[in-house]
Amino acid sequence: MPPIQVFRPGRTPVSAEGKTIREKILDQIELLAKGMSEGDSPLWLNVFKGDTSEFGNENAPFIGIEEGEEVIIEVYGGRTIKELPIIFTFRWPGGKGMDAAAAYKYYLGKIQTVYLPIHEDDTEYPYVRDIREDSNNPAYLTIEDTFPGGSVVFVLQYDHARNDPYKLAGEA
């Protein structure tokens, strides 16, 4: 759904200012998912934003990226610090002879390896202050499930200029 734009005479709509820090972070997260690979092949056939519960195995292996409810942690000086849960739901082609538990651990490990270190590189990912894993959960019935999957929840912390979600704290 496109952002809501409020037009007032003599004012530029807020959406004309570009993307918020939060939107920039989510774009980077999506790009990271699209860039994940298994040798020379992409790890995910599809990368979705939002709920993936209706997708079948014909879309697998896929990952869905969904936002949770953002919380303001602290406001001081010229900055606002927020935490945002990001839910990754992933599914892969199952079937006879595949150990769903081992595959879940493999995909979970790949996701953790890509996302958990991103706050350590403030040159490439300047918007993320911190990221931690909150929980993870397999989603399969048996070890040979035909629709195996799982989810992992990361909580990322970021900040922006006080009262201006379009600028980093301290940005002119």
Short mmCIF file of the C-alpha atoms (twelve columns), coordinates in Angstrom:
data_MODEL
# 
_entry.id   MODEL 
# 
loop_
_atom_site.group_PDB 
_atom_site.id 
_atom_site.type_symbol 
_atom_site.label_atom_id 
_atom_site.label_alt_id 
_atom_site.label_comp_id 
_atom_site.label_asym_id 
_atom_site.label_seq_id 
_atom_site.Cartn_x 
_atom_site.Cartn_y 
_atom_site.Cartn_z 
_atom_site.pdbx_PDB_model_num 
ATOM 1   C CA . MET A 1   0.000  0.000   0.000  1 
ATOM 2   C CA . PRO A 2   1.474  3.416   -0.921 1 
ATOM 3   C CA . PRO A 3   2.164  5.862   1.907  1 
ATOM 4   C CA . ILE A 4   -0.623 8.228   2.848  1 
ATOM 5   C CA . GLN A 5   0.079  11.727  1.610  1 
ATOM 6   C CA . VAL A 6   -1.411 14.752  3.290  1 
ATOM 7   C CA . PHE A 7   -1.513 17.819  1.075  1 
ATOM 8   C CA . ARG A 8   -1.827 21.260  2.577  1 
ATOM 9   C CA . PRO A 9   -1.700 24.454  0.562  1 
ATOM 10  C CA . GLY A 10  1.852  25.747  0.377  1 
ATOM 11  C CA . ARG A 11  3.450  22.591  1.843  1 
ATOM 12  C CA . THR A 12  5.350  19.764  0.243  1 
ATOM 13  C CA . PRO A 13  4.022  16.275  1.112  1 
ATOM 14  C CA . VAL A 14  6.165  14.446  3.665  1 
ATOM 15  C CA . SER A 15  6.703  11.525  1.271  1 
ATOM 16  C CA . ALA A 16  8.532  13.921  -1.068 1 
ATOM 17  C CA . GLU A 17  11.377 14.057  1.465  1 
ATOM 18  C CA . GLY A 18  12.456 10.529  0.493  1 
ATOM 19  C CA . LYS A 19  12.623 7.403   2.589  1 
ATOM 20  C CA . THR A 20  12.741 7.314   6.372  1 
ATOM 21  C CA . ILE A 21  15.693 5.696   8.143  1 
ATOM 22  C CA . ARG A 22  13.409 2.733   8.894  1 
ATOM 23  C CA . GLU A 23  12.510 2.333   5.195  1 
ATOM 24  C CA . LYS A 24  16.200 2.496   4.244  1 
ATOM 25  C CA . ILE A 25  17.003 -0.251  6.758  1 
ATOM 26  C CA . LEU A 26  14.205 -2.474  5.421  1 
ATOM 27  C CA . ASP A 27  15.427 -1.930  1.856  1 
ATOM 28  C CA . GLN A 28  18.923 -3.043  2.932  1 
ATOM 29  C CA . ILE A 29  17.479 -6.106  4.681  1 
ATOM 30  C CA . GLU A 30  15.575 -7.062  1.524  1 
ATOM 31  C CA . LEU A 31  18.700 -6.604  -0.623 1 
ATOM 32  C CA . LEU A 32  20.701 -8.810  1.742  1 
ATOM 33  C CA . ALA A 33  18.076 -11.577 1.417  1 
ATOM 34  C CA . LYS A 34  18.140 -11.294 -2.379 1 
ATOM 35  C CA . GLY A 35  21.940 -11.491 -2.349 1 
ATOM 36  C CA . MET A 36  22.190 -14.624 -0.201 1 
ATOM 37  C CA . SER A 37  23.674 -17.465 -2.188 1 
ATOM 38  C CA . GLU A 38  24.449 -21.147 -2.104 1 
ATOM 39  C CA . GLY A 39  27.603 -21.393 -4.161 1 
ATOM 40  C CA . ASP A 40  26.835 -19.679 -7.469 1 
ATOM 41  C CA . SER A 41  23.041 -19.962 -7.068 1 
ATOM 42  C CA . PRO A 42  20.733 -17.650 -5.115 1 
ATOM 43  C CA . LEU A 43  19.643 -19.194 -1.826 1 
ATOM 44  C CA . TRP A 44  16.058 -17.899 -2.171 1 
ATOM 45  C CA . LEU A 45  13.958 -18.339 -5.295 1 
ATOM 46  C CA . ASN A 46  11.646 -15.573 -4.003 1 
ATOM 47  C CA . VAL A 47  11.970 -12.776 -1.444 1 
ATOM 48  C CA . PHE A 48  8.667  -11.377 -0.194 1 
ATOM 49  C CA . LYS A 49  7.751  -8.490  2.076  1 
ATOM 50  C CA . GLY A 50  4.886  -9.307  4.397  1 
ATOM 51  C CA . ASP A 51  2.982  -12.435 5.392  1 
ATOM 52  C CA . THR A 52  3.933  -15.608 3.503  1 
ATOM 53  C CA . SER A 53  1.403  -18.019 5.026  1 
ATOM 54  C CA . GLU A 54  -0.525 -18.424 1.763  1 
ATOM 55  C CA . PHE A 55  2.454  -19.339 -0.399 1 
ATOM 56  C CA . GLY A 56  3.034  -22.958 -1.400 1 
ATOM 57  C CA . ASN A 57  6.135  -24.947 -2.185 1 
ATOM 58  C CA . GLU A 58  6.056  -23.875 -5.826 1 
ATOM 59  C CA . ASN A 59  7.547  -20.581 -4.539 1 
ATOM 60  C CA . ALA A 60  10.202 -22.333 -2.421 1 
ATOM 61  C CA . PRO A 61  12.823 -21.828 -1.345 1 
ATOM 62  C CA . PHE A 62  11.529 -18.436 -0.240 1 
ATOM 63  C CA . ILE A 63  11.849 -15.971 2.576  1 
ATOM 64  C CA . GLY A 64  9.337  -13.408 3.773  1 
ATOM 65  C CA . ILE A 65  10.323 -10.277 5.665  1 
ATOM 66  C CA . GLU A 66  7.681  -8.826  7.947  1 
ATOM 67  C CA . GLU A 67  7.845  -5.872  10.333 1 
ATOM 68  C CA . GLY A 68  6.675  -6.082  13.915 1 
ATOM 69  C CA . GLU A 69  5.556  -3.244  16.150 1 
ATOM 70  C CA . GLU A 70  8.160  -0.543  16.633 1 
ATOM 71  C CA . VAL A 71  8.935  0.689   20.161 1 
ATOM 72  C CA . ILE A 72  10.593 3.962   21.180 1 
ATOM 73  C CA . ILE A 73  13.361 3.109   23.636 1 
ATOM 74  C CA . GLU A 74  14.727 6.530   24.457 1 
ATOM 75  C CA . VAL A 75  14.569 10.153  23.366 1 
ATOM 76  C CA . TYR A 76  17.408 12.407  24.409 1 
ATOM 77  C CA . GLY A 77  19.392 15.289  23.012 1 
ATOM 78  C CA . GLY A 78  18.911 15.271  19.283 1 
ATOM 79  C CA . ARG A 79  18.044 11.601  18.830 1 
ATOM 80  C CA . THR A 80  15.234 9.075   19.080 1 
ATOM 81  C CA . ILE A 81  16.250 5.435   19.624 1 
ATOM 82  C CA . LYS A 82  13.804 2.763   18.444 1 
ATOM 83  C CA . GLU A 83  13.578 -1.032  18.345 1 
ATOM 84  C CA . LEU A 84  11.862 -2.851  15.506 1 
ATOM 85  C CA . PRO A 85  11.201 -6.611  15.386 1 
ATOM 86  C CA . ILE A 86  11.753 -8.152  11.960 1 
ATOM 87  C CA . ILE A 87  10.176 -11.568 11.360 1 
ATOM 88  C CA . PHE A 88  11.772 -13.771 8.709  1 
ATOM 89  C CA . THR A 89  9.600  -16.682 7.579  1 
ATOM 90  C CA . PHE A 90  11.282 -19.166 5.278  1 
ATOM 91  C CA . ARG A 91  10.278 -22.336 3.473  1 
ATOM 92  C CA . TRP A 92  12.127 -24.781 1.287  1 
ATOM 93  C CA . PRO A 93  11.087 -27.720 -0.920 1 
ATOM 94  C CA . GLY A 94  10.625 -30.780 1.259  1 
ATOM 95  C CA . GLY A 95  9.973  -34.348 0.342  1 
ATOM 96  C CA . LYS A 96  10.947 -37.929 0.798  1 
ATOM 97  C CA . GLY A 97  14.491 -38.391 1.991  1 
ATOM 98  C CA . MET A 98  14.983 -34.813 3.196  1 
ATOM 99  C CA . ASP A 99  15.690 -34.310 6.883  1 
ATOM 100 C CA . ALA A 100 13.557 -31.224 7.653  1 
ATOM 101 C CA . ALA A 101 15.267 -30.656 11.020 1 
ATOM 102 C CA . ALA A 102 18.737 -30.535 9.443  1 
ATOM 103 C CA . ALA A 103 17.500 -28.281 6.612  1 
ATOM 104 C CA . TYR A 104 15.900 -25.909 9.139  1 
ATOM 105 C CA . LYS A 105 19.208 -25.597 10.995 1 
ATOM 106 C CA . TYR A 106 21.021 -24.991 7.704  1 
ATOM 107 C CA . TYR A 107 18.719 -22.174 6.547  1 
ATOM 108 C CA . LEU A 108 18.546 -20.642 10.032 1 
ATOM 109 C CA . GLY A 109 22.343 -20.635 10.219 1 
ATOM 110 C CA . LYS A 110 22.621 -18.920 6.829  1 
ATOM 111 C CA . ILE A 111 20.167 -16.200 7.944  1 
ATOM 112 C CA . GLN A 112 21.940 -15.681 11.283 1 
ATOM 113 C CA . THR A 113 25.335 -15.472 9.557  1 
ATOM 114 C CA . VAL A 114 24.120 -12.733 7.198  1 
ATOM 115 C CA . TYR A 115 22.041 -10.582 9.555  1 
ATOM 116 C CA . LEU A 116 23.557 -10.741 13.038 1 
ATOM 117 C CA . PRO A 117 26.851 -8.987  12.112 1 
ATOM 118 C CA . ILE A 118 25.377 -6.089  10.111 1 
ATOM 119 C CA . HIS A 119 25.511 -3.612  13.011 1 
ATOM 120 C CA . GLU A 120 29.279 -4.116  13.256 1 
ATOM 121 C CA . ASP A 121 29.935 -2.473  9.868  1 
ATOM 122 C CA . ASP A 122 28.854 1.142   10.218 1 
ATOM 123 C CA . THR A 123 30.361 2.104   6.857  1 
ATOM 124 C CA . GLU A 124 28.135 -0.216  4.817  1 
ATOM 125 C CA . TYR A 125 25.158 -0.301  7.231  1 
ATOM 126 C CA . PRO A 126 25.198 3.086   8.977  1 
ATOM 127 C CA . TYR A 127 21.529 2.995   10.004 1 
ATOM 128 C CA . VAL A 128 21.561 -0.087  12.269 1 
ATOM 129 C CA . ARG A 129 22.812 0.513   15.840 1 
ATOM 130 C CA . ASP A 130 22.358 -3.093  16.983 1 
ATOM 131 C CA . ILE A 131 20.610 -6.321  16.000 1 
ATOM 132 C CA . ARG A 132 19.937 -9.404  18.095 1 
ATOM 133 C CA . GLU A 133 18.019 -12.633 17.670 1 
ATOM 134 C CA . ASP A 134 14.873 -12.723 19.786 1 
ATOM 135 C CA . SER A 135 13.565 -16.198 18.873 1 
ATOM 136 C CA . ASN A 136 13.438 -18.855 16.195 1 
ATOM 137 C CA . ASN A 137 10.992 -21.632 15.495 1 
ATOM 138 C CA . PRO A 138 10.866 -24.593 13.091 1 
ATOM 139 C CA . ALA A 139 7.606  -25.189 11.208 1 
ATOM 140 C CA . TYR A 140 7.305  -28.777 10.040 1 
ATOM 141 C CA . LEU A 141 5.258  -31.770 11.150 1 
ATOM 142 C CA . THR A 142 7.713  -34.618 10.611 1 
ATOM 143 C CA . ILE A 143 11.318 -34.820 9.497  1 
ATOM 144 C CA . GLU A 144 10.050 -35.603 5.962  1 
ATOM 145 C CA . ASP A 145 7.403  -32.892 5.813  1 
ATOM 146 C CA . THR A 146 6.415  -31.766 2.299  1 
ATOM 147 C CA . PHE A 147 6.001  -28.133 3.415  1 
ATOM 148 C CA . PRO A 148 8.875  -27.564 5.860  1 
ATOM 149 C CA . GLY A 149 9.745  -24.093 7.017  1 
ATOM 150 C CA . GLY A 150 10.656 -21.953 9.945  1 
ATOM 151 C CA . SER A 151 10.924 -18.455 11.283 1 
ATOM 152 C CA . VAL A 152 13.382 -16.273 13.115 1 
ATOM 153 C CA . VAL A 153 12.754 -12.931 14.814 1 
ATOM 154 C CA . PHE A 154 15.471 -10.314 15.001 1 
ATOM 155 C CA . VAL A 155 15.120 -7.084  16.957 1 
ATOM 156 C CA . LEU A 156 17.029 -4.248  15.406 1 
ATOM 157 C CA . GLN A 157 17.790 -0.991  17.099 1 
ATOM 158 C CA . TYR A 158 18.245 2.221   15.188 1 
ATOM 159 C CA . ASP A 159 18.072 5.921   15.796 1 
ATOM 160 C CA . HIS A 160 17.190 9.034   13.901 1 
ATOM 161 C CA . ALA A 161 17.182 12.750  14.502 1 
ATOM 162 C CA . ARG A 162 14.678 13.770  17.144 1 
ATOM 163 C CA . ASN A 163 11.347 14.587  15.506 1 
ATOM 164 C CA . ASP A 164 12.747 13.810  12.026 1 
ATOM 165 C CA . PRO A 165 12.644 10.141  10.952 1 
ATOM 166 C CA . TYR A 166 14.267 11.062  7.615  1 
ATOM 167 C CA . LYS A 167 17.658 12.037  9.104  1 
ATOM 168 C CA . LEU A 168 20.270 10.315  11.207 1 
ATOM 169 C CA . ALA A 169 20.971 11.854  14.609 1 
ATOM 170 C CA . GLY A 170 23.534 14.619  14.210 1 
ATOM 171 C CA . GLU A 171 22.922 14.907  10.463 1 
ATOM 172 C CA . ALA A 172 22.644 18.474  9.208  1 
# 
